[in-house]
Amino acid sequence: MGQTTEDLEKQKQKQEKELKQLEKDIAYTGMLLNETKSNSEAALIQLSLVKRQISNRRARIRTLNKQIKIMDRQIAENNDIIRALEEDLVQVKENYAKMLYYAFKNRNSYDKLVFVFSAKDFDQAQKRLKYLQDYSQYRRDQADLILSTKGLISNKNTALEKKKEQKRSKVADKNQEKKELEDEKKGKNMVYEKLQGSISKLTSELKADNKKREQLSAAIEDIIQEIIRLETIVDDTEQPFGLTPEQSKLSQGFKNNKGKLPWPVKRGVIVGGFGPHPHEFLQGIVVNNYGIDLSTNKGARARAIFEGVVTAVVILPGSNVKAIIVRHGDYFSVYGNLQEVIVRKGDNVLLKQEVGVIYTDNEQFKTVGHLEIWKMETGGAVKLDPEQWLSKKSKSN
């Protein structure tokens, strides 16, 4: 089944929205890259950002290609309409010419006065007069139809030229994006070469990061396990935990908003995914991430992804870096790598409320926030992939 002009226009508007978001992401990632480019210690974060930038640029090229295809179809549709209108115009002109020729050829016998007054009676004269009036109106209508059809063709030609110009612009954007993509790939190779000289140091740092993750995970699990121990109801299989009506409502609300929750930072780029996985740049290193890591700008603040209650503030041993646990019924969100906490245990927090300032590593010029999502289960605490819970529509709202 073919798509209508309205369908094509809706697709185009959707893709324009996607392009605007991609442009925002590309600009923001570019800003983060510029903050780290002058620092040789920031090779890993640079590589993560460049990889994300390459992915964004490829997505933008794909979207531009879709738009160009839609414009090709709209141009073809306009051409078909113009051809049909031109065929109609030829037919109308031919009919009009025949009518004028017939009227001219028979002009003596069609003299209005003679034609009307030669009628047998008044009724026939009235009918003949009405016929002449209708015939004159028909001729005027045919002339107007020719003019209006010419106007439609002119408007369609103008719209066609506009579409062609839009297409030329999109093709130019696509070619520029391809050039930028090639530059990003070259930049990635340069950063990777620079990284090779400090593999051992980076490996040690990553092992230390993994250890911190394990410590944070153990602390969170202990806190949640204690809540489970205190709230478990014996012999109640339908509701294993003693949630209050308010907590049950929070749980349901959190669950219903899977895939729609706001990001824990106002603007950010995911540079570390969930779960155990080989490091994407360093061989032999396995990263075991219990949440996701988001690169953001210096001074950025973490914010609650859903309303809830601050359950705990965790400080890692031998470090000033802090984490906050917010409870949403039987779900928990964790905001890690904070240098400053601006809420206290027991505080009620609202959706998007700021809860802390994200730590900035001044040696590597990087600011990376950390988000985890946990859930209470009868068998213990379960870690969930935060990326599946966050909104994909906009990374900056």
N, C-alpha and C positions, 0 to 999 in steps of 0.2 A: 504494500500500500504506500503510495507516494506521500511525501511530506508537503504540507501546505506552506505558503509564504509565512503564515503566523508561526508555525512550528520552527521554521528555519530562523526566524527572527528571535524566538525564545532561546534557541540553542546558541545563537550568536551573543545574546545578552549574558547567558550563563558563562560562556567562554571569556567574555570581556571581564566579568567579575573574577574569574580564575586568573586571568592575566594580571589584573590589578594587584591581587594578593601575591602572585609570584614576583611581581616587580617590587613590592614592599619587602618580601623575603630576601630577594637578591640584593636590594639596597642595604638592608639591615645586616645581612651576612657580610657584605662588602665592608661595612663600617667596622664590624668586629675583626675582620681580617686586617684592616689597616691598623688597628690598635696593637696587633701582635707582630706585624711584618718586620719591624725593626729589632725584634728580640729573638736571638738565636735559641733561647731556652724554651721558646713557645712552639717548637716544630710540631709536636703532636696535636695540639689544639688547632694549629694552622691547617694541618692535613685534614682534620675532621671538618673544619669549616669549608675548606676548598672542595672536599668531597660533596658536602651539602650544596655548595654553590653550583657545582657541575650538575648535580641532580636537578636543582631548580632550573638551570638554564635548559637542560634537556626537556624538562616538563614544559617550559615556555615555548620551545620550538615545536613540540607536539601540539600545543594549544593553537599556536599560530598556523600550523598546517591544517588543523581542523577548521579554523576561521577562513583560510584561503579556499578550502574545498566548498564551504558554505557560500562564499562569495561567487565562486565559479558557477554554482547551481543557481544563485540569484541572477547572475549575469545571463546565463542560458535561458532562464525563465523570462527575463525582460526581453531578450531577443525574440523569443517565441511570441510574446504578447505584441511586440512591435510588428513582427511579420504578419500576425493575424489582423492587426489594425490596418496595416497597409493594404492587405488583401480586401478588407471590408471597404476601405476608402476607394479603391479602384472600382469595386462593384457599385458603390453608391454613386460615384461620378458617372459611370456608364449609364446607370438607370436615369440619373438626372439629365444627362445629355440626350438620351432617347426621348425623354419626356419633353424637353425643350424643342427638339427637332420636330416631334409630332405636333406640338402646339404651334410652331412656326409654319409648318406645312399646311396646317388646317386653320390658319388664323382667320381667313375670310368667313368661313362657316361658323366660326366660334366667336364672332363679334358678340359681345355681351348683350347689347341692347336687342339685336336681331334675335339672338338665341332665346332671350327671356320673353320678348313680345310676340314671338311666333307661337307661343304656347296656346293650346286649345281653350284652356280655362285658367282661372286664378290659381287654383291648387297646383296645376302643372307649372305655372310660371314661378310660383314660390319654391317648388322643388328644384327647378332649373337654377334659380338664383342661389339656393343653398348649395347645389352641386358646384357652381362656379366658385363660391366662397371656400368650400372645402378643398377644391382643387388648388386654389391659390395658396391656402394655408399649407397644403401638402408640399407644394413647391418650396415654400419658405422653410418648412421643416427639413426638407432634404438638403437645402442649402446650409441650414444651421448644423445639420448632422455632419456634413462635410467639414465645416469649420471646427466643430467640437472634436471630431476624429483627428483632424490635423493637430489640434491642441493636445490631445491625449498622447499622440505619437511624439510630439515635441517634449512633453513632460517625461515620458518614458525614456526618451533619448538622454535627457538631462540626468535622470536617475541612474541610467546605465553608465554614463560617464563618471558619475559620482562613485558608483560601485567599483568601476575599473580603477579609479584613483585610490580608493580605499585598499583595493587588492595590491596595487603597486606599492603602497605604503607598508602593508603587512609583509610583502615579499622582501622589502628593504629591511624591515625589522628582523625578519627571519635570517637574512644574510648577515646582518650585524651581530645577531645572537650567536650564529655559528662561529663568527670570528672571535667573539668573547669566550665562547666555549673552548676553542682551540687555545686561546691565551691562558684560560684557567687550567687546562690540561698541562700546558708547559710549566705553569707555576707550580702545579702539584708535583711534577717530576723534580723541579729545582728544590722544593722543600724536602722531598723524600731523600734526595742526595745529601742535603744538609743534615738531615736526621741521622744518617748512617754513621756519622762521626761521634755520636753520643749514645749509641745503643745500650752500652752497659749501664750508664747513668740512668737512662730512661727506664730500663728494665727494673732497676732497683726502686725507682720512684713508683712504678706501677705495682710492684709487689707490696710496697708500703701502703698504697691506696687500697689494694685488695684487703690488706689486714684491717684498715680502718673500716671498710665496708662490713667485714665480718664482725668487728666489735659493735658497730651500730646495729647490725641485724640481731646480734645476740641480746643487746640491751632492749630493743623493741620487742623481741619475742618474749623475753622475761616479763615485761610489763603486760603484754597482752595475755600471756599464760596465767598471770596472777588474776587478771580480770575474769578470765574464763573459770578459774578455780573458785573465785568468790561468787560468780553469778550463775554457775551451772545449777539447773534444777533437776533433781533426781526424779526418775519415772515420769518424765514429761517429754514424750518423743516429738510432739508437734512444735514445741517451743523450748529448746534446750537451755536457753538463757533467760534470765529474769529481766528482760528489757521493759522499761517503763513505756507507756503509750507514746510519749514524746520520742524515746529512742527508737521504737518500732517505726514511727512515722519518718524519722531521719533515715533509717536503714532503707525503707521502701523508696524514699525520695532519691537517695544516693544511687540505688540500683536502677531506678527508672531513668536516670540521667546518664547511663553508660553511653559513651561516645559523644556526649554533649557538654561535659564539664569544661569550665574555662581553664586556661593554662595557669600554672602556678607562678608565672612571671608575666608581666605585661607584654614584653617582647622577648623572644628567645628562639634558639635553634637547637634541636636535639642533636647532641654529639655523642651520646652513649645510650645504647639500647638495653632492654631488659634481658635478664637471664645470663647463664654462663655461655660464653662464646669466645673463640680465638680472637686475639687482638688483630684488628684489621691492618695494622702496619708493622707490628713487631712479631716475628716468628717465635713460637715456643711459649708465648705468654697467653694465658687464659684469663679473661676478665669475667668475674662473677658479679654481675650487677643486679641488686635486688630491686632496682627501680630504673629510672631514666635520668640522664644528666642533660642539663640545658645550658648552653652558653648564652650569656646575656651581657648587658653593658654594666660598667662599673657603677656601683651605688644602687643597683637594682634591688628591689624588695620582693621577697616571697609573699604570696597571698593565698588565702584559703580557697581550695577548689570547690568547697561546699560548706554550708553552715554546720557547726558542731561545737564541741567542747574541748578545750586544751586538756589533754590527759597527762602529759608529761613534757618536761624540757630535759633533754639529754645532753650531757657534756662528755665528749670522748676523753678517755684517760690520756694525760700528757699532751693535751691540745686545748686550745681555746675555741675550737670549732664546735658549734652546737647544732642540735636538731630538735624539732618540735613535733609532737604527736597530737593530732586532732582526731577526736572520736566522732563518728557519724552513726550511732547505733551499734551494729555489729561490724561496721567498716571503720578503717583507720587510714588517715592520710598522714604521711611523714614528710617534713620539709627539712632537708639536711644541708650541710655545708654553710651554716649561718655564722656570721661574725658577731651579730647582735640580735637579740630576741626582744620583741616589743609587746609580747603578751605574757601572761602568767598562767600557771596551772590552775584550772578551774574556770578560766575565762570562757564565756560564750563568744564565738567568732561568727561573723556573717560571711556570706558568699563574697569572694574577692577581697575580703579584709586583709590588710597587710599584717604579717605575723613576725617578720624579721628581715634583716639586711643580709644579703648574700655575700659570702666571703670573697674577697678579691686577692688573688695571688699576685703581688706587686712585682715579683721576680719574673713571672711569665706573662704578665699583663693579661691574665684571664680571670673571668668571673663566671663560675659554673654552679648553677643551682642543682639540687637533687630532690627528686620526688619519688616516694614509694606509696603503694596502696596495699593494705593488709585486710584480711577478713577473719573474723572469729568463726571457727568450725568446731564441731564436737571433738574432732581428733586433734585440735590444736590450731595455731595461727597459720594462715595460708597467704603467700605473697601473690599479688596480681600484677599484670603488665599495665602500668599507668597509661601507656600510649593508646591502649584500646579504650580507655575511659575518657580521654580528652577529646575536645571538639577538633575536627579536622577542617572546619570551615574557615577559621581565622586563627592565626598564631599570634595576633597582636591585640586581641580584645580581652 
